[in-house]
């Protein structure tokens, strides 16, 4: 049949959408809706409007099918000639507006699977869900639970995706995460003289038993479980540690110890903080911590391959993490200044303070401020020594936290050179990585009752990382390109017409 004739008013591929629109307008003009509240009309239009959009999409697909060029045969990438032609084969497509049908021509041969050039042109997924569904599910899965994803998609679109299929979609979308950032590393270095900061932390995620690391799984099996409640210490044997990393650029910010502890005369002035730029944060619960740490250094090398800038590494003092960082630095021949997070130092100092002061004693704050200023001026060894001497002179028996604080200061004195760090304008607090842990993990993966599979947790972490780093839209374009290559690389280019 002639295409021009098919597109006439009587046989238009979009006549179904036109009929639905006319019917909707007719209903709105009827007496049945004259006294309705506007909210009821909104719901009615939204529901019926989805059907109009569905019919528009169906009409476009039908037009595409009518215009498809039928060939006698096609050649697969492996060189097979597929000359068994079957026209008008169809497959369902669950779109944002509801289910539509994709009609196209298939090419096959004996003992060879059918190939569909139109599927490749449209870049359809291997399952029945459309790009719009994939995108919407991915965005919603970043925000809330998969139960919420199912509910939101059902309430705000004409489509429906069950919980398990939603999780499968997220896993599929997340699979090109590492490849995407490897490709980005070939771009030009940053044009700046600002500090290049790397920071790391770890955060546990409650996992299903089969997704725990072997050592944790054995501990969980050994623990004595009570039927009516969790056994003491059982929770810690249900978690798998995720490694969190962040890389960003910031201009040096020179300060004094007194300004940080707000002991200067201008303590009523809000301090200026240089804005963080080009921040990338991410986490992985599947890969080993060393792999994530090395990836962070590779990201930094992409920004400053010749190491002309000042590199600063902010850590919280975890011995195993420090060991891995130094190992990677040695392997990659990296030179950087390692700075311990000052907030962690304060935590040790506060615990020691309550050995000297009674609860509620206001003098404790002045004591903390004085000790902190001394530490910030590079006198951590003197403070540690003073704590122990003072405890001995005052014959304090409950001095465990005092000795822990002193030991912590002495053990990490090389990384507590805050006097030099402040003069150089280095950051000394790991707020960026703490915020990353909270956003990437606590706000989504640590919701009440959640227990994760390894693949599910990793996929959600990757998508949340992309969103936090501002890379989701660019990644989506990259993912669609890679998806087409994965799904349709068996068709030669000349088969696409």
C-alpha positions in Angstrom: 0.0 0.0 0.0 1.2 3.5 -0.8 2.7 5.2 2.2 1.2 8.6 1.2 -2.2 6.9 1.1 -1.6 5.3 4.5 -0.9 8.8 6.0 -4.1 10.2 4.7 -6.7 11.4 7.2 -8.6 8.0 7.1 -5.5 5.8 7.5 -3.1 8.0 9.5 -0.8 6.1 11.9 -1.7 8.7 14.4 -5.5 8.5 14.0 -5.8 6.5 17.2 -4.2 9.3 19.2 -6.4 11.8 17.5 -9.5 9.8 18.3 -8.4 9.5 22.0 -7.8 13.3 22.2 -11.2 14.0 20.6 -12.9 11.7 23.0 -11.1 13.3 26.0 -12.2 16.8 24.9 -15.7 15.6 24.4 -15.9 14.1 27.9 -14.5 17.3 29.5 -17.2 19.3 27.8 -20.0 17.0 29.0 -22.3 17.7 31.9 -20.8 14.9 33.9 -17.7 17.0 34.5 -19.2 20.4 34.9 -19.3 20.3 38.7 -16.1 18.4 39.3 -13.2 19.8 41.4 -10.0 20.7 39.5 -8.1 17.9 41.3 -10.5 15.3 40.0 -10.1 16.7 36.5 -6.3 16.6 36.9 -6.4 12.9 37.7 -8.7 12.2 34.8 -6.6 14.1 32.3 -3.4 12.5 33.5 -4.8 9.0 33.2 -6.5 9.5 29.8 -3.5 11.6 28.6 -1.2 8.7 29.1 -3.3 6.8 26.6 -3.0 9.6 24.1 0.8 9.5 24.5 0.9 5.7 24.2 -1.1 5.8 20.9 1.3 8.5 19.6 4.3 6.3 20.3 2.5 3.3 18.8 1.6 5.3 15.7 5.3 6.3 15.3 6.4 2.7 15.6 3.8 1.6 13.1 5.0 4.2 10.7 8.6 3.0 11.2 7.4 -0.6 10.4 5.6 0.5 7.3 8.8 2.3 6.0 11.2 -0.5 6.8 13.1 -1.7 3.8 12.7 -5.4 3.2 15.9 -7.1 2.0 16.4 -10.5 0.5 19.0 -11.3 3.1 21.5 -9.7 5.5 25.0 -10.7 6.6 25.9 -11.2 10.3 29.2 -10.1 11.6 30.3 -13.7 11.7 29.7 -13.9 7.9 26.5 -15.9 8.0 24.0 -15.1 5.2 20.5 -14.9 6.7 18.0 -15.2 3.9 15.0 -16.6 5.7 12.9 -13.5 5.8 9.9 -13.2 8.1 7.9 -10.0 7.9 5.6 -8.5 10.5 7.2 -10.1 13.5 6.4 -8.3 16.7 7.7 -7.7 20.3 6.1 -5.9 23.2 7.7 -2.7 24.5 6.7 -1.4 28.0 7.1 2.3 27.7 6.5 5.3 30.1 3.0 5.6 28.5 2.0 1.9 28.6 2.7 -1.2 26.5 3.1 -0.8 22.7 4.1 -3.2 20.0 7.2 -3.0 17.8 6.6 -4.6 14.4 9.7 -5.4 12.2 11.2 -7.9 9.8 13.4 -10.8 11.0 16.2 -12.5 9.2 17.3 -16.1 10.1 18.8 -19.3 8.7 18.7 -22.9 9.8 20.2 -23.3 13.3 20.8 -19.5 13.4 18.9 -17.1 15.6 16.8 -14.4 14.0 18.2 -10.9 13.7 16.2 -7.7 13.6 17.9 -4.7 12.1 15.1 -2.3 13.3 15.8 -3.4 16.9 19.3 -2.2 16.4 18.3 1.0 14.8 15.9 1.8 17.7 18.5 0.5 20.2 15.9 -1.5 22.1 16.9 -3.3 25.3 17.1 -7.0 25.4 14.1 -7.1 27.6 10.7 -5.5 27.1 11.4 -2.2 28.8 11.9 1.1 27.0 14.7 3.7 27.5 12.2 6.0 29.3 11.5 3.2 31.8 15.2 2.5 32.2 16.0 6.1 32.9 13.1 6.7 35.3 13.8 3.5 37.3 17.5 4.4 37.6 16.7 7.9 38.8 14.1 6.8 41.3 16.3 3.9 42.6 19.0 6.5 43.5 16.4 8.4 45.7 14.6 5.6 47.5 13.8 2.0 48.1 12.8 -0.3 45.2 9.3 -0.5 46.7 9.1 3.2 46.3 10.4 2.9 42.7 7.6 0.5 41.8 5.0 2.8 43.4 6.3 6.0 41.9 6.6 4.6 38.4 3.0 3.2 38.6 1.6 6.4 40.0 3.3 9.0 37.7 3.6 7.1 34.4 1.5 4.8 32.3 4.1 2.0 32.8 4.7 -0.6 35.5 7.9 -2.3 36.5 7.9 -5.0 39.3 10.5 -4.8 42.1 12.8 -7.6 40.8 12.8 -6.2 37.2 13.6 -2.7 38.7 16.7 -4.1 40.4 17.7 -5.9 37.2 17.4 -2.6 35.3 19.6 -0.8 37.8 22.3 -3.5 37.6 22.2 -3.3 33.8 22.5 0.5 33.8 25.4 0.5 36.3 27.6 -2.0 34.4 29.7 0.6 32.5 30.6 2.7 35.5 34.4 1.8 35.6 34.7 2.0 31.8 33.1 5.4 31.7 35.6 6.9 34.1 38.5 5.1 32.4 37.5 6.9 29.2 37.3 10.2 31.1 40.9 9.8 32.2 42.1 10.5 28.6 40.9 14.1 28.7 43.3 17.0 29.3 44.5 17.8 32.8 42.9 20.5 35.0 44.1 24.0 34.3 44.6 25.2 37.9 47.3 25.5 40.5 44.8 24.6 43.3 45.3 21.8 45.8 44.5 18.3 44.6 42.8 16.6 47.5 42.2 12.8 47.9 40.2 11.5 50.8 39.1 8.0 51.9 36.8 6.3 54.4 35.0 3.0 55.0 31.3 2.3 55.8 29.6 -1.0 56.6 26.5 -2.1 54.7 24.1 -4.8 56.0 24.3 -7.6 53.6 22.6 -10.9 52.9 24.6 -13.9 54.4 25.7 -15.1 50.9 27.1 -11.6 50.1 29.4 -11.3 53.2 33.1 -11.6 52.9 34.4 -15.0 54.0 35.8 -13.9 57.3 32.6 -12.1 58.3 30.5 -15.0 57.1 32.4 -17.4 59.4 32.0 -15.1 62.4 28.3 -14.8 61.7 28.0 -18.6 61.6 29.9 -18.9 64.8 27.7 -16.4 66.7 25.0 -17.8 68.9 21.7 -16.5 67.7 18.6 -16.0 69.8 15.2 -16.7 68.3 13.4 -13.7 69.8 16.1 -11.1 69.2 19.5 -10.4 67.7 22.4 -11.8 69.8 24.8 -9.4 71.3 27.4 -8.4 68.6 25.4 -10.1 65.8 24.9 -6.9 63.9 28.5 -6.3 63.2 28.8 -9.7 61.6 26.1 -8.8 59.1 28.0 -6.0 57.4 30.4 -5.8 54.5 32.7 -2.8 54.4 32.4 -0.4 51.4 35.4 1.7 50.5 34.5 5.3 49.8 36.8 7.7 47.9 36.6 11.4 46.8 38.9 13.6 44.7 38.5 17.3 44.4 40.2 20.6 43.7 40.3 23.5 46.2 42.4 26.7 46.5 44.8 26.9 49.6 43.2 28.4 52.6 45.7 29.7 55.1 44.4 29.8 58.7 45.6 30.0 62.3 44.9 27.5 65.1 43.1 30.3 67.1 40.8 31.1 64.2 39.8 27.4 63.9 39.0 27.1 67.6 37.3 30.6 67.4 39.6 32.1 70.0 40.5 35.2 67.9 39.0 38.6 68.4 37.1 38.2 65.1 35.3 35.1 66.1 32.0 36.8 65.2 33.0 36.9 61.6 31.9 34.1 59.4 35.1 32.5 58.0 35.6 32.3 54.2 36.0 28.9 52.7 37.2 28.4 49.2 34.6 26.5 47.2 35.4 22.9 46.2 35.5 22.3 42.4 35.5 19.2 40.2 34.5 16.9 43.0 34.1 13.2 42.2 32.9 10.9 45.0 32.2 7.1 44.7 32.2 3.9 46.7 32.4 0.2 46.1 31.3 -2.7 48.3 32.2 -5.3 45.7 35.7 -4.4 44.9 38.6 -4.6 47.3 39.6 -1.4 49.1 43.0 -1.2 47.5 41.4 -1.2 44.0 39.2 1.8 44.9 42.1 3.6 46.5 44.2 3.1 43.4 41.3 4.3 41.2 41.3 7.5 43.2 45.0 8.0 42.5 44.4 7.3 38.8 41.7 9.9 38.8 44.1 12.4 40.4 46.8 11.5 37.8 44.4 12.3 35.0 44.0 15.8 36.5 47.7 16.3 37.2 49.7 13.7 35.3 53.1 15.3 36.0 52.3 16.0 39.7 53.1 19.7 39.4 50.4 20.6 42.0 50.4 20.0 45.7 48.6 16.8 46.5 46.9 16.4 49.9 45.5 13.1 51.3 43.0 13.4 54.1 42.4 10.2 56.2 40.8 9.3 59.5 43.6 7.2 60.9 42.4 3.6 60.2 45.7 1.6 60.2 44.7 -0.8 57.4 43.6 2.1 55.2 46.9 4.0 55.8 48.8 0.9 54.8 46.9 0.5 51.5 47.3 4.2 50.7 51.1 4.0 51.2 51.3 0.8 49.2 49.5 2.4 46.2 51.5 5.6 46.5 54.7 3.6 46.3 53.5 1.5 43.4 52.5 4.6 41.4 55.4 6.8 42.6 53.1 9.4 44.1 54.3 12.2 46.3 51.7 13.7 48.6 51.2 15.2 52.1 49.1 12.9 54.3 46.9 14.8 56.9 44.9 13.2 59.7 41.3 14.4 60.1 41.3 16.9 63.0 37.7 16.0 64.0 38.9 12.5 64.9 41.6 14.0 67.0 39.0 16.1 68.8 37.0 12.9 69.6 40.0 11.3 71.4 40.6 14.6 73.2 37.1 14.9 74.4 37.1 11.3 75.8 40.3 12.1 77.6 38.8 15.3 79.0 36.1 13.5 80.8 38.7 11.7 82.8 39.8 15.0 84.2 36.5 16.8 84.5 33.1 16.0 85.9 30.1 15.9 83.6 28.7 19.3 83.2 31.8 21.2 84.2 32.0 24.2 82.0 35.8 24.5 82.4 36.2 21.5 80.1 35.6 23.6 77.0 38.5 26.0 77.8 40.7 22.9 78.4 39.7 21.4 75.1 40.4 24.7 73.3 43.9 25.1 74.8 44.9 21.5 74.0 43.5 21.8 70.5 45.4 25.0 69.8 48.6 23.3 70.9 47.9 20.3 68.6 47.1 22.6 65.7 50.4 24.4 66.3 52.2 21.2 65.8 52.8 20.2 69.4 51.0 16.9 69.5 53.9 15.1 71.3 54.0 17.7 74.0 50.2 17.4 74.5 50.4 13.6 74.7 53.2 13.8 77.3 51.4 16.5 79.3 48.2 14.3 79.4 50.0 11.4 80.9 52.0 13.5 83.4 48.9 15.3 84.5 47.0 12.0 85.0 49.8 10.6 87.1 50.1 13.7 89.3 46.4 13.7 89.9 46.4 10.0 90.6 43.6 9.3 88.2 42.8 5.6 88.2 40.3 5.6 85.4 42.7 6.8 82.8 42.2 4.4 79.9 40.9 7.2 77.5 43.8 9.4 78.5 46.3 6.8 77.5 44.4 6.0 74.3 44.5 9.7 73.4 48.2 10.1 74.1 49.0 6.9 72.2 46.9 8.1 69.2 48.7 11.4 69.1 52.2 9.9 69.3 51.4 7.1 66.9 50.2 9.5 64.2 52.4 12.5 64.9 53.8 12.4 61.4 50.3 13.0 60.1 49.4 15.6 62.7 51.7 18.3 61.5 48.8 20.8 61.5 51.1 23.8 62.0 52.7 23.3 58.5 49.3 22.2 57.0 47.6 25.4 58.1 50.4 27.6 56.9 50.2 25.8 53.5 46.4 26.2 53.3 45.7 22.5 53.5 42.3 21.2 54.5 42.4 19.4 57.9 38.9 18.1 58.2 37.3 15.3 56.2 33.9 16.8 55.8 33.7 15.9 52.1 34.2 12.2 52.6 32.0 12.1 55.7 29.3 13.7 53.6 29.9 11.2 50.9 29.5 8.3 53.3 26.3 9.8 54.5 24.9 10.5 51.1 26.1 7.4 49.2 25.4 4.9 51.9 23.5 6.0 55.0 20.7 7.9 53.2 20.0 5.0 50.8 21.6 1.7 51.7 21.2 2.0 55.4 17.4 2.4 55.5 15.6 0.4 58.1 15.3 -3.3 57.3 17.4 -3.2 54.2 19.6 -6.3 53.5 21.5 -6.1 50.3 22.8 -8.6 47.7 26.4 -7.8 46.6 25.3 -6.9 43.0 22.3 -4.8 44.1 24.3 -2.7 46.6 27.1 -2.2 44.1 24.8 -1.1 41.4 23.0 1.5 43.6 26.3 2.8 44.9 27.5 3.4 41.3 24.4 5.3 40.3 24.4 7.4 43.5 28.1 8.1 42.9 27.3 9.3 39.4 24.6 11.6 40.7 26.7 13.0 43.5 29.6 13.7 41.0 27.3 15.4 38.5 28.1 12.8 35.9 24.8 11.0 35.5 23.6 12.6 32.3 26.9 12.1 30.5 27.1 8.6 31.8 23.6 7.8 30.4 24.7 8.8 26.9 27.8 6.6 27.3 25.8 3.7 28.6 23.4 3.8 25.7 26.3 3.8 23.3 27.9 0.8 25.0 24.5 -0.9 25.3 24.0 -0.7 21.5 27.4 -2.2 21.0 26.8 -5.0 23.4 23.3 -5.9 22.1 23.7 -5.4 18.4 27.4 -5.8 17.5 26.5 -9.0 15.6 24.9 -6.9 12.8 27.1 -5.4 10.0 26.7 -1.6 9.6 25.4 -2.0 6.0 22.4 -3.9 7.4 21.0 -0.7 8.9 20.2 0.9 5.5 
